[in-house]
Amino acid sequence: MYRKIMGFLENWKENEYRKPLILQGARQVGKTYSILEFGRTHYENVAYFNFETNPKLNETFEENITPEYLIPILSRIAGQTIVKEKTLIVFDEVQLCERALTSLKYFCENAPDYHVIVAGSLLGVAVNRAKFSFPVGKVDMKTLYPMDMEEFMLALGENDLVEQIKESFRTDTPMPSALHEAAMQLYRQYLVVGGMPECVVQFAETKDYILIRHTQDTILASYLNDMSKYNNLNEIKKTRLVYDNITVQLSKKNTRFQYKLIKKGGRASEFENAIEWLCLSGIVSQIYKVEQIKKPLENYRDINAFKVYVSDLGLLCAKKDLAANDVLYAAEELNDFKGGMAENYVNVQLTVNGYQTYYWESEREAEIDFVIQRNGRLIPIEVKAADNTRAKSLNVYIERFRPDYAIKLSAKNFSFEDGKKTVPLYAAFCI
């Protein structure tokens, strides 16, 4: 399966200022697969070390963590010679060995010719613990997310459709109606399947939604297990409460996160650590309201007003126990949830593309789902789950801030009029 991360890894390999690379991301997003596939196609050999399946590896890093000491021992463990620039060294589940993480500093300083990539599912959580000595400034970092809509379509062999969508996005010309309908159907399938590589492979091979749901339930169980295993005892229950409550928050007309919806009288002081844990683990992302539309947006965020979205749409459906057909055929019973689900989907696509997302509200009910900085310009994005796209909020925003243009995402075909670029939901990956 094609993953966009490959382009990044190729650039990393060729970069003369390359440092050891930390690839982070939630469990099951395809970190190990991507690294090993990259190693197989771009190096003579790969020396792979997994600290979860081989706990004795930790002993190697106890005494000395300089490259000259480690390389001969690691070569022996791997059963192959580790050669500068020709071998890819991979440390997997590195959050279980703090010293292995610290050793990257010495690979950077003393042995930059060795190519090292490390991966970890809960690195953000582990590093946040006080005892961790993180090699600040001595590593490159990249986050891998679940597959986006483009990768999903490519996995299903829809290469020509992807190219047509990109062309229509670039030129603002409508897709032929048959292709538009086909792409909208793929969008709805993506909502059910999500972007976890194992689920996408199963869908490509079987189209069996029951099998996919079983896989999603297994992944959700592993997330819950992590909440118990890598968390403070008194935070476990709160973290689970917050995670369980996200789908409730997304069903509200105003999807702004409310502590009182977690439990009666709930307060920030009680649940903010739980939200931080979920963000650091890569399971959810937090987007803040901006009070002013000025650069840099980060300076104008309201830390008390935010939304929380999950990192994968398929897991969202599984968590809510939504029947595949209800999503595929837009059942009326889901009307309260459709808006929040479409917002969540768009946030995933924008995050994969590297955007820091924010939202904006006026004093009187107008709300813009996303504001991003695109090509140096601040662009508002409004999301509608269907093709009912009256853009009252967008008009308020345009009148007040006069953006270069605005983006409307909905079930409607491509067009551009009155400074508004209309983009079908399936093309959010083009932004």
LOBA-410428 format. One line per field, with one value per residue (C-alpha): residue number from 0; residue in three letters; y, x, z. Coordinates in Angstrom, 1 decimal, always signed. Layout:
# residues N
i	c(NUM|...)
aa	c(Ala|...)
v	c(Y|...)
u	c(X|...)
w	c(Z|...)
END
This chain:
# residues 431
i	c(0|1|2|3|4|5|6|7|8|9|10|11|12|13|14|15|16|17|18|19|20|21|22|23|24|25|26|27|28|29|30|31|32|33|34|35|36|37|38|39|40|41|42|43|44|45|46|47|48|49|50|51|52|53|54|55|56|57|58|59|60|61|62|63|64|65|66|67|68|69|70|71|72|73|74|75|76|77|78|79|80|81|82|83|84|85|86|87|88|89|90|91|92|93|94|95|96|97|98|99|100|101|102|103|104|105|106|107|108|109|110|111|112|113|114|115|116|117|118|119|120|121|122|123|124|125|126|127|128|129|130|131|132|133|134|135|136|137|138|139|140|141|142|143|144|145|146|147|148|149|150|151|152|153|154|155|156|157|158|159|160|161|162|163|164|165|166|167|168|169|170|171|172|173|174|175|176|177|178|179|180|181|182|183|184|185|186|187|188|189|190|191|192|193|194|195|196|197|198|199|200|201|202|203|204|205|206|207|208|209|210|211|212|213|214|215|216|217|218|219|220|221|222|223|224|225|226|227|228|229|230|231|232|233|234|235|236|237|238|239|240|241|242|243|244|245|246|247|248|249|250|251|252|253|254|255|256|257|258|259|260|261|262|263|264|265|266|267|268|269|270|271|272|273|274|275|276|277|278|279|280|281|282|283|284|285|286|287|288|289|290|291|292|293|294|295|296|297|298|299|300|301|302|303|304|305|306|307|308|309|310|311|312|313|314|315|316|317|318|319|320|321|322|323|324|325|326|327|328|329|330|331|332|333|334|335|336|337|338|339|340|341|342|343|344|345|346|347|348|349|350|351|352|353|354|355|356|357|358|359|360|361|362|363|364|365|366|367|368|369|370|371|372|373|374|375|376|377|378|379|380|381|382|383|384|385|386|387|388|389|390|391|392|393|394|395|396|397|398|399|400|401|402|403|404|405|406|407|408|409|410|411|412|413|414|415|416|417|418|419|420|421|422|423|424|425|426|427|428|429|430)
aa	c(Met|Tyr|Arg|Lys|Ile|Met|Gly|Phe|Leu|Glu|Asn|Trp|Lys|Glu|Asn|Glu|Tyr|Arg|Lys|Pro|Leu|Ile|Leu|Gln|Gly|Ala|Arg|Gln|Val|Gly|Lys|Thr|Tyr|Ser|Ile|Leu|Glu|Phe|Gly|Arg|Thr|His|Tyr|Glu|Asn|Val|Ala|Tyr|Phe|Asn|Phe|Glu|Thr|Asn|Pro|Lys|Leu|Asn|Glu|Thr|Phe|Glu|Glu|Asn|Ile|Thr|Pro|Glu|Tyr|Leu|Ile|Pro|Ile|Leu|Ser|Arg|Ile|Ala|Gly|Gln|Thr|Ile|Val|Lys|Glu|Lys|Thr|Leu|Ile|Val|Phe|Asp|Glu|Val|Gln|Leu|Cys|Glu|Arg|Ala|Leu|Thr|Ser|Leu|Lys|Tyr|Phe|Cys|Glu|Asn|Ala|Pro|Asp|Tyr|His|Val|Ile|Val|Ala|Gly|Ser|Leu|Leu|Gly|Val|Ala|Val|Asn|Arg|Ala|Lys|Phe|Ser|Phe|Pro|Val|Gly|Lys|Val|Asp|Met|Lys|Thr|Leu|Tyr|Pro|Met|Asp|Met|Glu|Glu|Phe|Met|Leu|Ala|Leu|Gly|Glu|Asn|Asp|Leu|Val|Glu|Gln|Ile|Lys|Glu|Ser|Phe|Arg|Thr|Asp|Thr|Pro|Met|Pro|Ser|Ala|Leu|His|Glu|Ala|Ala|Met|Gln|Leu|Tyr|Arg|Gln|Tyr|Leu|Val|Val|Gly|Gly|Met|Pro|Glu|Cys|Val|Val|Gln|Phe|Ala|Glu|Thr|Lys|Asp|Tyr|Ile|Leu|Ile|Arg|His|Thr|Gln|Asp|Thr|Ile|Leu|Ala|Ser|Tyr|Leu|Asn|Asp|Met|Ser|Lys|Tyr|Asn|Asn|Leu|Asn|Glu|Ile|Lys|Lys|Thr|Arg|Leu|Val|Tyr|Asp|Asn|Ile|Thr|Val|Gln|Leu|Ser|Lys|Lys|Asn|Thr|Arg|Phe|Gln|Tyr|Lys|Leu|Ile|Lys|Lys|Gly|Gly|Arg|Ala|Ser|Glu|Phe|Glu|Asn|Ala|Ile|Glu|Trp|Leu|Cys|Leu|Ser|Gly|Ile|Val|Ser|Gln|Ile|Tyr|Lys|Val|Glu|Gln|Ile|Lys|Lys|Pro|Leu|Glu|Asn|Tyr|Arg|Asp|Ile|Asn|Ala|Phe|Lys|Val|Tyr|Val|Ser|Asp|Leu|Gly|Leu|Leu|Cys|Ala|Lys|Lys|Asp|Leu|Ala|Ala|Asn|Asp|Val|Leu|Tyr|Ala|Ala|Glu|Glu|Leu|Asn|Asp|Phe|Lys|Gly|Gly|Met|Ala|Glu|Asn|Tyr|Val|Asn|Val|Gln|Leu|Thr|Val|Asn|Gly|Tyr|Gln|Thr|Tyr|Tyr|Trp|Glu|Ser|Glu|Arg|Glu|Ala|Glu|Ile|Asp|Phe|Val|Ile|Gln|Arg|Asn|Gly|Arg|Leu|Ile|Pro|Ile|Glu|Val|Lys|Ala|Ala|Asp|Asn|Thr|Arg|Ala|Lys|Ser|Leu|Asn|Val|Tyr|Ile|Glu|Arg|Phe|Arg|Pro|Asp|Tyr|Ala|Ile|Lys|Leu|Ser|Ala|Lys|Asn|Phe|Ser|Phe|Glu|Asp|Gly|Lys|Lys|Thr|Val|Pro|Leu|Tyr|Ala|Ala|Phe|Cys|Ile)
v	c(+0.0|+3.5|+5.8|+9.4|+9.1|+7.4|+10.7|+12.2|+9.3|+9.5|+13.2|+12.4|+9.7|+12.1|+15.1|+16.0|+17.4|+14.2|+13.3|+10.1|+10.1|+9.6|+8.4|+8.7|+8.1|+6.1|+2.3|+0.5|+3.4|+1.6|+2.9|-0.4|-1.4|+1.9|+1.9|-1.7|-1.2|+1.9|+0.0|-2.9|-0.7|+1.9|+0.0|-3.1|-4.4|-3.6|-4.2|-4.3|-4.3|-4.4|-3.5|-5.0|-8.5|-8.6|-7.0|-8.3|-5.7|-3.1|-4.7|-3.7|-0.1|-0.2|+0.4|+2.3|+4.0|+5.3|+4.1|+2.6|+0.4|-0.4|-1.1|-4.4|-5.7|-4.8|-6.4|-9.6|-9.5|-8.8|-11.5|-9.1|-6.5|-2.9|-0.8|+3.0|+4.5|+1.0|-0.4|+1.0|+0.7|+0.5|+0.7|-0.2|+0.5|+2.6|+4.1|+1.0|+1.8|+5.3|+4.7|+3.7|+7.0|+8.9|+7.1|+9.0|+12.1|+10.2|+8.8|+12.4|+13.8|+11.0|+8.8|+10.7|+8.3|+5.6|+5.8|+5.3|+5.4|+4.8|+4.3|+4.3|+4.2|+6.1|+8.2|+11.4|+9.9|+8.4|+11.5|+13.6|+11.7|+13.6|+10.9|+10.8|+12.3|+13.4|+14.1|+17.7|+19.2|+15.9|+14.2|+14.7|+14.1|+13.1|+11.9|+9.2|+9.4|+6.9|+6.7|+9.8|+9.7|+9.8|+6.8|+5.0|+5.5|+4.5|+1.3|+0.5|+1.0|+4.3|+6.0|+7.6|+9.0|+10.5|+12.3|+13.6|+14.9|+16.8|+18.3|+19.4|+20.9|+22.8|+24.2|+24.5|+22.5|+20.1|+16.3|+14.3|+13.5|+9.7|+10.1|+12.6|+10.0|+7.3|+9.4|+10.4|+6.7|+6.1|+9.0|+7.2|+3.9|+5.7|+7.0|+3.3|+1.8|+4.6|+4.8|+2.1|+0.1|-3.3|-2.3|-0.7|-3.9|-6.0|-3.8|-3.8|-7.6|-8.6|-5.6|-7.4|-4.7|-7.2|-8.4|-4.8|-3.9|-6.9|-5.5|-2.0|-3.4|-5.1|-1.8|+0.1|-2.6|-2.1|+1.7|+1.0|-1.4|+1.4|+3.8|+1.4|+0.3|+3.7|+6.0|+7.1|+5.0|+7.9|+9.1|+5.8|+6.2|+9.9|+9.1|+6.4|+8.7|+11.5|+9.1|+7.5|+11.0|+12.3|+10.8|+12.4|+15.8|+15.4|+14.8|+18.2|+21.1|+23.0|+20.6|+22.7|+20.5|+20.7|+19.2|+19.1|+16.5|+14.1|+14.2|+16.5|+19.4|+18.3|+20.8|+21.4|+20.8|+17.3|+16.2|+18.3|+15.7|+13.0|+15.1|+15.7|+12.0|+11.2|+13.9|+12.8|+9.2|+10.3|+8.9|+12.4|+15.9|+19.2|+22.3|+25.7|+28.6|+31.8|+35.1|+37.2|+36.4|+37.6|+35.9|+33.9|+32.3|+30.5|+33.8|+34.4|+31.0|+30.8|+28.0|+27.5|+26.9|+23.9|+20.8|+17.3|+15.0|+11.4|+10.4|+7.8|+7.8|+4.0|+3.8|+6.6|+4.5|+1.4|+3.2|+4.5|+1.0|+2.6|+0.1|+0.3|+0.7|+3.6|+5.6|+4.4|+5.4|+8.5|+7.2|+9.9|+8.5|+9.8|+13.4|+14.7|+13.0|+13.7|+17.2|+16.3|+13.3|+15.4|+17.9|+15.1|+13.7|+17.1|+17.7|+14.3|+15.2|+18.7|+17.3|+14.7|+17.6|+19.3|+22.1|+23.4|+23.8|+26.3|+27.4|+30.8|+32.0|+35.4|+36.8|+36.0|+32.4|+32.5|+29.7|+28.7|+25.1|+25.6|+28.4|+27.5|+29.2|+28.1|+29.4|+32.3|+33.3|+32.8|+30.7|+29.9|+26.5|+25.6|+22.0|+20.7|+17.0|+17.2|+19.4|+21.9|+24.6|+27.9|+29.7|+32.3|+32.0|+32.1|+35.3|+36.9|+35.9|+37.2|+40.5|+41.0|+39.7|+39.9|+36.7|+36.1|+33.3|+30.8|+27.0|+25.3|+21.5|+19.6|+16.9|+19.5|+19.3|+21.6|+25.3|+28.8|+31.8|+34.9|+34.2|+30.8|+27.6|+24.8|+21.4|+18.0|+16.3|+13.5|+16.1|+17.5|+15.8|+18.3|+21.3)
u	c(+0.0|+1.2|+1.8|+2.7|+5.3|+7.6|+8.3|+9.3|+11.5|+13.3|+14.0|+15.3|+17.7|+19.2|+19.4|+23.0|+21.9|+19.9|+19.6|+18.2|+14.5|+11.7|+8.5|+5.6|+1.9|-1.0|-0.9|-1.7|-1.3|+1.4|+4.7|+6.6|+5.3|+6.2|+9.8|+10.5|+9.1|+11.3|+14.3|+13.7|+13.4|+16.1|+18.9|+21.0|+19.8|+17.7|+18.7|+15.4|+15.2|+11.8|+11.9|+8.5|+9.0|+12.7|+12.8|+16.4|+17.5|+17.3|+20.3|+22.5|+21.8|+22.4|+26.2|+27.3|+25.2|+27.9|+27.6|+31.1|+30.1|+26.6|+27.1|+29.2|+26.7|+23.6|+25.2|+25.6|+22.0|+20.7|+22.9|+24.1|+26.8|+25.6|+27.3|+27.3|+24.8|+23.9|+22.1|+18.9|+18.9|+15.4|+14.4|+10.7|+8.6|+11.4|+9.2|+10.1|+13.8|+14.7|+18.4|+17.9|+16.1|+19.0|+21.5|+20.2|+22.0|+25.4|+24.4|+23.7|+26.9|+29.5|+28.2|+25.9|+26.8|+24.6|+21.0|+18.7|+14.9|+13.0|+9.3|+7.0|+3.2|+3.2|+6.3|+4.5|+3.2|+6.5|+8.6|+6.2|+7.1|+9.7|+12.3|+12.8|+15.9|+14.9|+17.6|+16.4|+17.8|+19.6|+16.7|+14.3|+10.7|+7.6|+4.1|+2.4|-1.4|-4.0|-4.4|-6.2|-8.9|-6.3|-4.3|-7.6|-8.7|-5.3|-5.4|-8.7|-7.1|-8.8|-5.7|-7.5|-10.3|-7.7|-6.0|-9.4|-10.3|-7.0|-7.5|-11.0|-9.8|-7.0|-9.3|-12.6|-14.4|-17.2|-16.5|-18.7|-21.8|-21.2|-17.6|-18.8|-21.4|-18.7|-16.3|-19.1|-19.8|-16.0|-16.2|-19.0|-17.1|-14.0|-16.2|-17.0|-13.6|-11.3|-7.6|-6.1|-4.0|-5.2|-8.8|-8.1|-6.4|-9.3|-11.8|-9.8|-9.7|-13.1|-15.5|-16.6|-17.8|-18.3|-14.6|-13.5|-15.5|-14.0|-10.5|-11.6|-12.9|-9.5|-7.7|-10.0|-9.4|-5.6|-6.2|-8.1|-5.4|-2.8|-4.8|-4.4|-0.8|+0.8|-1.1|-1.2|-3.6|-5.9|-6.0|-7.1|-10.8|-10.9|-9.0|-11.6|-14.5|-13.2|-12.5|-16.0|-17.5|-16.0|-18.7|-21.3|-19.7|-19.6|-23.4|-24.1|-25.1|-22.2|-19.3|-17.2|-15.9|-17.9|-16.6|-20.2|-21.1|-18.5|-20.1|-22.4|-20.3|-17.2|-14.4|-11.2|-9.0|-10.4|-10.1|-7.4|-4.6|-6.8|-7.3|-3.5|-2.8|-5.1|-3.5|+0.0|-0.9|-2.1|-5.6|-7.3|-6.4|-7.5|-8.3|-8.6|-10.9|-9.1|-10.3|-8.8|-8.0|-4.4|-1.0|+0.2|-3.1|-1.4|-1.1|-4.8|-6.1|-8.5|-7.1|-10.5|-12.5|-11.6|-13.0|-11.7|-11.6|-10.6|-7.7|-9.6|-13.2|-13.6|-12.7|-15.3|-18.0|-16.9|-16.9|-20.4|-21.4|-22.8|-24.2|-22.2|-25.4|-26.7|-23.5|-23.4|-27.0|-27.1|-29.8|-32.0|-31.3|-27.8|-28.8|-27.5|-24.1|-23.5|-22.2|-19.7|-18.6|-18.0|-16.0|-13.9|-13.2|-12.1|-9.8|-8.1|-7.4|-6.1|-3.9|-2.4|-1.5|+0.4|-2.1|-2.5|-6.3|-8.4|-12.0|-13.7|-17.0|-18.6|-20.5|-23.8|-23.9|-21.8|-19.2|-16.5|-15.4|-11.8|-9.3|-6.0|-2.9|-2.6|+0.2|+0.7|-3.0|-5.6|-8.4|-11.8|-13.3|-17.0|-18.1|-21.6|-22.4|-25.0|-25.5|-27.6|-24.9|-26.4|-23.3|-24.7|-21.7|-19.3|-20.9|-20.5|-16.8|-16.2|-17.8|-15.7|-12.3|-12.3|-10.3|-8.7|-11.3|-13.2|-13.6|-17.0|-16.9|-20.1|-21.7|-21.8|-19.6|-16.7|-17.3|-16.0|-18.3|-18.5|-15.1|-16.1|-14.4|-16.9|-15.1|-16.8|-16.0|-14.1|-11.6|-10.6|-7.2|-6.4|-6.4)
w	c(+0.0|-0.9|+2.1|+1.7|+4.5|+1.9|+0.2|+3.6|+4.4|+1.0|+1.6|+5.1|+3.7|+1.2|+3.5|+4.4|+7.7|+8.5|+12.2|+13.8|+13.0|+15.6|+14.0|+16.4|+16.1|+17.7|+17.7|+14.5|+12.1|+10.2|+11.6|+11.6|+8.2|+6.6|+8.1|+7.2|+3.6|+3.3|+4.6|+2.2|-0.9|-0.1|+1.9|+1.4|+4.8|+7.8|+11.4|+13.3|+17.1|+19.0|+22.7|+23.3|+21.9|+23.1|+26.6|+27.1|+24.6|+27.4|+29.0|+26.0|+26.7|+30.5|+30.6|+27.6|+24.9|+22.5|+18.9|+18.9|+21.9|+20.6|+16.9|+17.3|+19.9|+17.8|+14.7|+16.7|+17.9|+14.4|+12.9|+10.2|+9.9|+10.3|+7.7|+7.6|+5.1|+3.8|+6.8|+8.3|+12.0|+13.5|+17.2|+17.6|+20.7|+21.9|+24.7|+26.7|+26.8|+27.8|+27.3|+23.7|+23.1|+24.8|+22.6|+19.6|+20.9|+20.5|+17.1|+16.0|+17.5|+17.0|+14.2|+11.8|+9.0|+10.6|+9.5|+12.5|+12.7|+16.0|+16.4|+19.4|+19.9|+23.2|+22.9|+23.6|+26.9|+27.8|+27.1|+29.1|+32.2|+34.2|+34.2|+30.5|+29.1|+25.6|+23.0|+22.3|+19.1|+18.2|+16.3|+13.4|+14.3|+12.2|+13.1|+11.1|+11.1|+9.8|+6.0|+4.6|+1.9|-0.9|+0.4|+1.0|-2.6|-4.0|-1.9|-3.6|-7.1|-7.8|-9.1|-12.1|-9.9|-7.5|-10.4|-11.7|-8.2|-8.0|-11.4|-10.5|-7.3|-9.1|-11.8|-9.8|-12.6|-11.6|-11.8|-14.2|-12.1|-12.3|-11.0|-8.3|-7.1|-7.1|-5.1|-2.6|-2.1|-1.4|+1.1|+3.0|+2.9|+4.3|+7.2|+8.1|+7.4|+8.5|+7.8|+10.0|+7.4|+8.6|+8.2|+4.7|+3.5|+4.8|+3.0|-0.3|-0.1|+1.3|+1.5|+4.7|+7.2|+10.0|+9.7|+9.7|+12.8|+14.6|+13.8|+14.9|+18.2|+18.8|+18.2|+20.6|+23.2|+22.8|+23.3|+26.5|+27.7|+27.1|+29.2|+32.1|+31.4|+30.6|+32.9|+36.6|+38.6|+39.5|+35.9|+34.3|+35.0|+33.9|+30.7|+29.8|+30.7|+28.4|+25.6|+25.9|+26.0|+22.7|+20.6|+22.8|+22.3|+18.5|+18.5|+19.9|+17.6|+19.1|+19.1|+21.5|+24.3|+27.5|+30.8|+32.2|+29.5|+30.9|+34.3|+36.3|+37.6|+35.7|+35.6|+33.7|+36.7|+37.0|+33.3|+31.6|+32.4|+30.8|+27.6|+27.5|+27.8|+24.9|+22.8|+23.6|+22.7|+19.3|+19.8|+19.7|+18.7|+20.4|+18.3|+19.9|+19.2|+17.9|+19.3|+16.4|+12.8|+12.8|+12.2|+14.0|+14.9|+17.8|+19.6|+19.6|+20.8|+23.7|+25.9|+27.6|+24.3|+22.2|+20.4|+20.6|+17.5|+17.3|+14.9|+12.9|+11.5|+11.5|+15.2|+15.8|+14.1|+16.0|+19.3|+18.6|+17.3|+14.2|+11.6|+8.3|+6.3|+8.4|+7.5|+3.9|+3.2|+5.5|+7.8|+9.4|+12.9|+12.5|+11.7|+15.1|+14.5|+10.8|+11.3|+14.0|+12.0|+8.9|+10.9|+12.5|+9.0|+7.7|+10.7|+10.0|+6.4|+7.3|+10.1|+7.8|+5.4|+8.2|+9.1|+12.6|+12.7|+14.7|+14.8|+15.1|+16.7|+16.7|+19.6|+17.9|+16.9|+13.7|+13.7|+11.3|+11.6|+10.7|+10.1|+8.6|+7.2|+3.6|+1.3|+3.8|+3.8|+6.5|+5.0|+6.6|+6.0|+6.5|+6.6|+5.8|+6.0|+3.1|+0.1|+2.1|+2.1|+3.1|+4.4|+6.9|+9.2|+6.3|+5.1|+8.5|+8.5|+5.0|+5.7|+8.8|+7.8|+4.0|+3.4|-0.1|-0.5|+1.6|+1.3|+1.6|+2.0|+1.4|-0.8|-3.7|-6.8|-7.4|-8.2|-7.4|-7.0|-4.8|-3.3|-2.1|-3.3|-3.1|-2.6|-2.2|+1.1|-0.7|-1.9|+1.5|+1.1|-1.7|+0.6)
END
